[in-house]
Amino acid sequence: MGRVLLVHWNEAEAIERAAPLRRAGHDVALHWSQDSTGLRAVRGDPPDCVVIDLARLPSQGRAVGTWLRQTKA
């Protein structure tokens, strides 16, 4: 299956939410930090899919989505 980047703002919840994706056969990378350094690394090796969890901090999730959409990679 594909490589998925799951963006969430709580480590424990991110791990929990990644479990169904992993059971479905996806290779899941997690990003739960407020720091965007890890997201910048995505430009060098983009995943097949990005999942942004909007359950917490939905405005930041939308901002991350906008930022990712505007990157050339």
Residue pairs with C-beta under 8 A, 6 or more apart in sequence:
1 24
1 25
1 26
1 27
2 26
2 27
2 47
2 48
2 49
3 26
3 27
3 29
3 47
3 48
3 49
4 21
4 26
4 27
4 28
4 29
4 47
4 48
4 49
4 50
4 51
5 28
5 29
5 30
5 31
5 42
5 47
5 49
5 50
5 51
6 14
6 17
6 18
6 21
6 28
6 29
6 30
6 31
6 51
6 53
7 31
7 32
7 39
7 50
7 51
7 52
7 53
7 61
7 64
8 14
8 17
8 30
8 31
8 32
8 53
8 55
8 56
9 32
9 34
9 53
9 56
9 57
9 60
10 32
10 56
11 30
11 32
13 53
13 55
13 56
14 30
14 31
14 32
14 53
15 30
17 53
18 28
18 30
21 28
21 51
22 28
29 47
31 38
31 39
34 60
36 64
36 67
39 64
39 67
39 68
42 50
42 68
42 71
42 73
43 71
43 72
43 73
44 73
46 73
50 65
50 68
52 61
52 64
52 65
53 61
54 61
54 62
